[in-house]
Amino acid sequence: MLKVYSYHNSICTQKVFITLAEKGIEYSTQNIDLFKNEQFTPEYLKINPKGVVPALDHDGRIVIESSLICEYLDEVFPTPALVPADPYLRAKMRLWSKMVDEMLFEATRELSFSAMFRQKMRDMTEEQRQGRFINVGDPIKRARLISTYEEGVESPYVLQGIGAFEMAFEKMEKDLAQAEWLVGGALSLADINMMPFVARLYYIDLLDVWLQGRPRVAEWWARVQALPSYRASVPDKTSAEQVEQMRLHGSRIHLRVGQRRAEYLRQRAA
Ligand SMILES: N[C@@H](CCC(=O)N[C@@H](CS)C(=O)NCC(=O)O)C(=O)O
């Protein structure tokens, strides 16, 4: 039996859902409401001491960290293979996982927060909001959260996030010149890791900022949107109301994100 601890619209959890769907594996889910601080209850912290989703329960054995969960699933359920057999290609695939875990996750959080979660945080009671800040154990993560809550798109962390996406999309456009998927010509966890992050930009109406002049990434994104595993795990699990909210909040920061990207590119060229 497989159970995924998740929160709707969680980008890390979407990686796990797409992997499970590619492999045609049945699973159940348990919702952890991140805006009610359910990730910090003593019961959930026993499952994931980091106080985040996702977590996978496989017959009572818990696996955490979305990239590790996806690799675990690939080892336990090897068909179809989503990790290249060739060690060199496997290393290239893991480079994409690192890019997502070390750069794009924070970048997406910053953009999502400044677009919409900021508003959700404003709607919390002061006690809930402080609880949310205090419970984030990692001081760097807490500083980023407070900064994007207070400064929105003007936060220095948002500029950092914009730079992270710039580097990722540059690499995608380059790597996709070789084949239609990111590593070795076949769909792999490299693509699956990237999907929810590109999708989030799409939903918050910011993807066009990075797709301009990147035809290969645009074609990759069209291929992803046609994949049944992606459709079942992201659009089909996202309500019309959420789609509307993301679009609405994202469109409000669209102009400013474009300007900050230009600022980033100017700084980089100087
Ligand atoms: N590196 C972790 C990140 C997990 C993570 O931060 N998940 C977010 C949702 S996408 C979360 O649970 N956030 C709750 C919080 O920050 O309080 C992974 O990939 O599993």
The ligand as an SDF file (V2000), in Angstrom:
LIG
                    3D

 20 19  0  0  0  0  0  0  0  0999 V2000
   12.9510   19.4820   -0.5420 N   0  0  0  0  0  0  0  0  0  0  0  0
   11.6250   19.1380   -0.1260 C   0  0  0  0  0  0  0  0  0  0  0  0
   10.7820   20.3940   -0.0640 C   0  0  0  0  0  0  0  0  0  0  0  0
    9.3830   20.1070    0.4660 C   0  0  0  0  0  0  0  0  0  0  0  0
    8.6110   21.3800    0.7120 C   0  0  0  0  0  0  0  0  0  0  0  0
    9.1520   22.4190    1.1760 O   0  0  0  0  0  0  0  0  0  0  0  0
    7.3050   21.3000    0.4530 N   0  0  0  0  0  0  0  0  0  0  0  0
    6.4410   22.4450    0.6230 C   0  0  0  0  0  0  0  0  0  0  0  0
    5.2330   22.2960   -0.3080 C   0  0  0  0  0  0  0  0  0  0  0  0
    5.7010   22.2470   -2.0130 S   0  0  0  0  0  0  0  0  0  0  0  0
    5.9230   22.4790    2.0440 C   0  0  0  0  0  0  0  0  0  0  0  0
    5.5270   21.4820    2.5840 O   0  0  0  0  0  0  0  0  0  0  0  0
    5.9370   23.6610    2.6610 N   0  0  0  0  0  0  0  0  0  0  0  0
    5.4260   23.8280    3.9730 C   0  0  0  0  0  0  0  0  0  0  0  0
    6.1100   24.9220    4.7190 C   0  0  0  0  0  0  0  0  0  0  0  0
    7.1010   25.4670    4.1870 O   0  0  0  0  0  0  0  0  0  0  0  0
    5.6670   25.2430    5.8150 O   0  0  0  0  0  0  0  0  0  0  0  0
   11.0310   18.1180   -1.1180 C   0  0  0  0  0  0  0  0  0  0  0  0
   11.3550   18.2040   -2.3070 O   0  0  0  0  0  0  0  0  0  0  0  0
   10.2940   17.2180   -0.6920 O   0  0  0  0  0  0  0  0  0  0  0  0
  1  2  1  0
  2  3  1  0
  2 18  1  0
  3  4  1  0
  4  5  1  0
  5  6  2  0
  5  7  1  0
  7  8  1  0
  8  9  1  0
  8 11  1  0
  9 10  1  0
 11 12  2  0
 11 13  1  0
 13 14  1  0
 14 15  1  0
 15 16  2  0
 15 17  1  0
 18 19  2  0
 18 20  1  0
M  END
$$$$
